[in-house]
């Protein structure tokens, strides 16, 4: 654990801006919202946080006071990156400029989402099929802004890393400051393990930092990814939602108690109630609860008990009743819940 802590706690500088450590939150649609980030920030230890996926086309006119995704707390802006989704270079550049004007640390381009609704719009992972367009997008964004520019992408649509390696080089040449790489093919919705060899090849192809992402559940997983691939840091997605205290545990000296799951669930409910109207808060909690339940050996049975009812107050009662600290915990999360 100390070896991982020492390696993660090395600062990283991107375009003149320093990130305190190399353990970051991965961008996640429907999960990385302002309420979750508030809970995560309460534990500390996260080097950079990422927003939910935000449409570049809509962003110039988004109102942070009412937008469900383009909203933030002022205190998190120095450590917050806005992830954009889109397919048109000028739209992406205009959106990046809005992000810069609002004071975000940086901007990230989504080239990893393979959900059909996104792919049909030629965005997300669809851009991996159009490498020239992908590069044109980052060139336009680099010309528009001075803040750190990142790209989150995957191996591609076939189990061959050569296209990703070439794209990584082209992204670096276009002015991208950092890559977050998920070494899975785009059609694979986490049904197979990530291919670390693909990540290694991407890391060796460029001089800019590459942050590894995918199936880092325990410290041993993080060390294996760092040692096997030579990546410059780690990005946690689903595991961050299940155990938001991991950042503090892995990067500092936080030791969770037996009541950590109840404390976290109640903090999440408070944050959702603070930032969202009741209907959306209920919906977002039910999505979060899947990952909370995945911590337990019998999480599949626990989940309906946690989400019984249709109000935040009922969910509070459920959490106080069910999360007693006596349930058997799974060392690794319940994969049947994690792939929902």
C-alpha positions as CSV (number, residue, x, y, z in Angstrom):
1,X,0.0,0.0,0.0
2,X,2.8,2.4,0.8
3,X,4.4,1.8,-2.6
4,X,1.2,2.7,-4.3
5,X,0.7,5.7,-2.1
6,X,4.2,7.0,-2.9
7,X,3.8,6.6,-6.6
8,X,0.3,8.2,-6.7
9,X,1.3,11.2,-4.6
10,X,3.8,12.5,-7.1
11,X,2.5,15.8,-8.5
12,X,1.8,16.1,-12.2
13,X,2.0,19.3,-14.2
14,X,-0.2,19.9,-17.2
15,X,0.3,23.0,-19.2
16,X,1.8,24.9,-16.3
17,X,-1.0,23.7,-13.8
18,X,0.0,21.3,-11.1
19,X,-2.2,18.3,-10.1
20,X,-1.5,17.2,-6.5
21,X,-1.6,13.5,-7.2
22,X,-2.1,10.9,-9.9
23,X,-5.3,9.2,-8.8
24,X,-8.3,10.8,-10.6
25,X,-12.0,10.4,-11.0
26,X,-13.1,9.0,-14.4
27,X,-15.9,10.8,-16.2
28,X,-19.2,9.0,-16.0
29,X,-22.6,9.9,-17.4
30,X,-25.3,9.9,-14.7
31,X,-22.8,9.2,-11.9
32,X,-20.2,11.9,-11.8
33,X,-22.7,14.7,-11.0
34,X,-22.3,17.6,-8.6
35,X,-23.8,15.7,-5.6
36,X,-21.5,12.7,-6.0
37,X,-18.4,15.0,-6.4
38,X,-19.4,16.8,-3.2
39,X,-19.4,13.5,-1.3
40,X,-16.1,12.5,-3.0
41,X,-14.5,15.8,-2.1
42,X,-15.6,15.4,1.5
43,X,-13.3,12.4,1.8
44,X,-10.4,14.2,-0.1
45,X,-7.5,12.6,-1.9
46,X,-8.8,12.9,-5.5
47,X,-6.2,14.7,-7.8
48,X,-8.7,15.7,-10.5
49,X,-12.4,15.3,-10.7
50,X,-14.4,15.0,-14.0
51,X,-17.9,16.2,-14.8
52,X,-20.5,14.1,-16.5
53,X,-20.5,14.0,-20.2
54,X,-21.8,17.3,-21.5
55,X,-23.1,18.0,-25.0
56,X,-20.9,20.6,-26.8
57,X,-23.8,21.6,-29.0
58,X,-25.9,22.6,-26.0
59,X,-23.2,23.9,-23.7
60,X,-22.8,27.5,-24.9
61,X,-26.4,28.2,-23.8
62,X,-26.5,26.0,-20.7
63,X,-27.4,27.7,-17.4
64,X,-25.5,26.2,-14.5
65,X,-28.3,27.0,-12.1
66,X,-30.7,24.7,-13.8
67,X,-28.6,22.4,-16.0
68,X,-28.7,18.7,-14.8
69,X,-25.1,18.1,-15.9
70,X,-23.2,21.5,-16.4
71,X,-23.1,22.5,-12.8
72,X,-20.5,22.7,-10.1
73,X,-19.4,24.1,-6.8
74,X,-17.1,27.1,-7.0
75,X,-14.6,25.4,-4.6
76,X,-14.1,22.4,-6.9
77,X,-13.3,24.4,-10.1
78,X,-9.5,24.4,-9.6
79,X,-9.6,20.6,-9.6
80,X,-12.4,20.0,-12.1
81,X,-12.3,19.0,-15.7
82,X,-15.4,19.3,-18.0
83,X,-15.9,16.4,-20.3
84,X,-17.4,17.3,-23.7
85,X,-19.2,15.2,-26.2
86,X,-19.6,16.2,-29.8
87,X,-18.6,15.6,-33.4
88,X,-18.2,19.1,-34.9
89,X,-14.9,20.9,-34.5
90,X,-16.3,24.4,-34.2
91,X,-19.0,23.3,-31.7
92,X,-16.4,21.6,-29.6
93,X,-14.1,24.6,-29.7
94,X,-16.9,27.0,-28.7
95,X,-17.8,24.7,-25.8
96,X,-14.2,24.5,-24.7
97,X,-14.0,28.3,-24.6
98,X,-17.1,28.4,-22.4
99,X,-15.5,25.9,-20.1
100,X,-12.3,28.0,-19.9
101,X,-14.3,31.2,-19.3
102,X,-16.1,29.5,-16.3
103,X,-12.7,28.7,-14.6
104,X,-12.4,25.0,-15.0
105,X,-9.0,23.3,-14.6
106,X,-9.3,21.7,-18.0
107,X,-11.4,20.2,-20.7
108,X,-11.7,16.6,-21.8
109,X,-13.0,15.1,-25.1
110,X,-15.1,12.0,-24.8
111,X,-13.9,9.5,-27.4
112,X,-14.8,6.4,-25.4
113,X,-18.6,6.2,-25.0
114,X,-20.0,3.5,-27.2
115,X,-23.7,3.9,-26.2
116,X,-25.7,3.8,-29.5
117,X,-27.4,7.1,-29.0
118,X,-24.0,8.8,-28.8
119,X,-22.4,6.8,-31.6
120,X,-25.2,7.6,-34.0
121,X,-24.4,11.3,-33.6
122,X,-20.8,10.5,-34.7
123,X,-19.6,11.4,-31.2
124,X,-17.9,9.4,-28.4
125,X,-16.2,6.2,-29.6
126,X,-17.6,6.8,-33.1
127,X,-14.7,9.3,-33.5
128,X,-12.3,6.4,-33.4
129,X,-13.7,5.3,-36.7
130,X,-12.9,8.8,-38.1
131,X,-9.4,9.6,-36.9
132,X,-9.0,12.6,-39.1
133,X,-12.2,14.2,-37.7
134,X,-11.0,13.3,-34.2
135,X,-7.7,15.1,-34.7
136,X,-9.5,18.1,-36.3
137,X,-11.6,18.4,-33.2
138,X,-8.7,18.5,-30.8
139,X,-6.8,21.0,-33.1
140,X,-9.8,23.3,-33.1
141,X,-10.1,23.1,-29.3
142,X,-6.4,23.6,-28.8
143,X,-6.6,26.7,-30.9
144,X,-9.5,28.0,-28.9
145,X,-8.2,27.5,-25.3
146,X,-5.1,27.6,-23.1
147,X,-6.3,25.4,-20.3
148,X,-5.2,21.7,-20.2
149,X,-6.8,19.6,-23.0
150,X,-7.3,15.9,-22.5
151,X,-8.8,13.0,-24.5
152,X,-10.4,9.9,-23.0
153,X,-10.5,7.1,-25.5
154,X,-10.5,3.4,-26.0
155,X,-8.6,0.8,-28.1
156,X,-11.0,1.2,-31.0
157,X,-13.6,-1.0,-32.6
158,X,-11.4,-4.0,-33.2
159,X,-9.0,-5.8,-30.9
160,X,-6.0,-4.2,-32.4
161,X,-4.2,-1.3,-30.6
162,X,-2.4,0.0,-33.7
163,X,-5.1,2.6,-34.5
164,X,-5.1,3.8,-30.9
165,X,-1.3,4.1,-30.8
166,X,-1.3,6.2,-34.0
167,X,-4.1,8.4,-32.7
168,X,-2.2,9.0,-29.5
169,X,0.7,10.3,-31.5
170,X,-1.5,12.5,-33.6
171,X,-3.3,13.8,-30.5
172,X,0.1,14.7,-29.0
173,X,1.1,16.5,-32.2
174,X,-2.2,18.4,-32.1
175,X,-1.5,19.8,-28.7
176,X,-3.3,17.5,-26.3
177,X,-1.7,17.6,-22.8
178,X,-2.8,14.3,-21.4
179,X,-4.5,11.1,-22.4
180,X,-6.9,8.9,-20.4
181,X,-6.9,5.5,-22.0
182,X,-9.3,2.6,-21.4
183,X,-7.8,-0.5,-23.0
184,X,-11.0,-2.2,-24.2
185,X,-12.6,-2.3,-27.6
186,X,-15.6,0.0,-28.0
187,X,-18.4,-2.7,-28.4
188,X,-17.2,-4.3,-25.1
189,X,-19.3,-2.9,-22.3
190,X,-17.0,-4.3,-19.6
191,X,-17.8,-8.0,-20.3
192,X,-14.0,-8.7,-20.7
193,X,-11.0,-7.5,-18.8
194,X,-9.0,-4.6,-20.1
195,X,-6.0,-5.4,-22.2
196,X,-3.0,-3.9,-20.4
197,X,-0.7,-4.5,-23.3
198,X,-2.7,-2.0,-25.4
199,X,-2.3,0.6,-22.6
200,X,1.5,-0.2,-22.6
201,X,1.8,0.5,-26.3
202,X,-0.1,3.8,-26.1
203,X,2.1,4.9,-23.2
204,X,5.3,4.1,-25.1
205,X,4.1,5.9,-28.2
206,X,3.9,9.4,-26.6
207,X,5.8,11.7,-24.3
208,X,2.7,13.3,-22.8
209,X,1.2,11.7,-19.6
210,X,-1.2,8.7,-20.1
211,X,-3.6,7.9,-17.3
212,X,-4.8,4.3,-17.2
213,X,-8.4,3.3,-16.6
214,X,-10.3,0.0,-16.3
215,X,-10.9,-2.6,-13.6
216,X,-8.7,-1.0,-10.9
217,X,-10.5,-2.2,-7.8
218,X,-7.8,-2.9,-5.2
219,X,-4.3,-1.5,-4.6
220,X,-2.8,-4.6,-6.2
221,X,-4.7,-3.8,-9.4
222,X,-3.4,-0.3,-9.4
223,X,0.2,-1.4,-8.9
224,X,-0.2,-4.0,-11.7
225,X,-1.4,-1.4,-14.1
226,X,1.4,1.0,-13.3
227,X,4.1,-1.6,-13.4
228,X,2.9,-3.4,-16.5
229,X,2.1,-0.5,-18.7
230,X,4.3,2.4,-17.5
231,X,1.2,4.7,-17.3
232,X,1.5,7.9,-15.4
233,X,-1.5,7.6,-13.1
234,X,-4.8,5.9,-12.5
235,X,-8.4,6.9,-13.2
236,X,-11.2,5.3,-11.1
237,X,-14.7,5.0,-12.5
238,X,-17.2,2.5,-11.0
239,X,-15.0,1.8,-8.1
240,X,-15.0,5.5,-7.2
241,X,-18.8,5.4,-7.0
242,X,-18.8,2.3,-4.9
243,X,-16.1,3.5,-2.5
244,X,-15.5,7.2,-2.8
245,X,-13.2,7.1,0.2
246,X,-10.6,5.1,-1.8
247,X,-8.9,8.2,-3.0
248,X,-8.2,9.2,0.6
249,X,-7.3,5.7,1.6
250,X,-4.8,5.2,-1.2
251,X,-3.3,8.6,-1.2
252,X,-3.3,9.5,2.5
253,X,-4.0,7.7,5.8
254,X,-7.8,7.5,5.9
255,X,-9.0,4.2,7.3
256,X,-12.8,3.6,6.9
257,X,-14.8,2.3,9.8
258,X,-17.5,-0.3,9.8
259,X,-20.1,2.4,9.4
260,X,-18.5,3.9,6.2
261,X,-21.2,2.7,3.9
262,X,-24.0,4.2,5.9
263,X,-22.1,7.4,6.3
264,X,-21.5,7.6,2.6
265,X,-25.1,6.7,1.6
266,X,-26.5,9.4,4.0
267,X,-24.0,12.0,2.7
268,X,-25.1,11.2,-0.9
269,X,-28.7,11.6,0.0
270,X,-28.0,15.0,1.6
271,X,-26.1,16.1,-1.4
272,X,-28.7,15.0,-3.9
273,X,-31.4,16.7,-1.9
274,X,-29.3,19.9,-1.8
275,X,-28.7,20.0,-5.6
276,X,-31.6,18.4,-7.3
277,X,-35.4,18.5,-7.3
278,X,-37.0,15.4,-5.7
279,X,-37.8,13.4,-8.8
280,X,-34.3,13.6,-10.2
281,X,-32.7,13.1,-6.8
282,X,-34.6,9.8,-6.4
283,X,-33.6,8.7,-9.9
284,X,-29.9,9.5,-9.3
285,X,-29.9,7.8,-5.9
286,X,-31.3,4.6,-7.3
287,X,-28.5,4.6,-9.9
288,X,-25.9,5.2,-7.2
289,X,-27.3,2.5,-4.9
290,X,-26.3,-0.2,-7.4
291,X,-22.7,0.5,-6.8
292,X,-23.2,0.9,-3.1
293,X,-24.8,-2.5,-2.9
294,X,-21.9,-4.0,-5.0
295,X,-19.7,-3.7,-1.9
296,X,-21.6,-6.5,-0.2
297,X,-21.4,-10.3,-0.6
298,X,-25.2,-10.4,-0.8
299,X,-25.6,-7.0,-2.6
300,X,-28.1,-8.3,-5.1
301,X,-30.5,-9.0,-2.2
302,X,-29.6,-5.7,-0.4
303,X,-30.2,-3.4,-3.4
304,X,-34.1,-3.6,-3.4
305,X,-34.1,-3.0,0.4
306,X,-32.0,0.1,-0.1
307,X,-34.1,1.5,-2.9
308,X,-37.6,0.6,-1.5
309,X,-39.9,3.7,-1.7
310,X,-39.9,6.8,-3.7
311,X,-38.5,9.6,-1.6
312,X,-35.2,10.7,-0.2
313,X,-36.5,10.4,3.4
314,X,-37.5,6.7,2.8
315,X,-34.0,6.0,1.4
316,X,-32.5,7.5,4.5
317,X,-34.6,5.2,6.7
318,X,-33.5,2.3,4.5
319,X,-29.8,3.2,4.8
320,X,-30.0,3.6,8.6
321,X,-31.8,0.2,8.9
322,X,-29.9,-1.9,6.4
323,X,-26.3,-0.5,6.6
324,X,-25.5,-1.6,10.1
325,X,-21.9,-2.5,9.5
326,X,-22.6,-6.2,10.2
327,X,-23.2,-7.3,6.6
328,X,-20.5,-9.4,4.9
329,X,-18.3,-7.3,2.6
330,X,-17.0,-8.4,-0.8
331,X,-13.2,-7.9,-1.3
332,X,-13.9,-7.1,-4.9
333,X,-17.2,-5.6,-6.0
334,X,-20.1,-7.8,-7.1
335,X,-19.5,-7.8,-10.9
336,X,-23.1,-8.7,-11.6
337,X,-24.1,-5.3,-10.2
338,X,-21.1,-3.5,-11.7
339,X,-22.1,-4.4,-15.2
340,X,-25.7,-3.1,-14.9
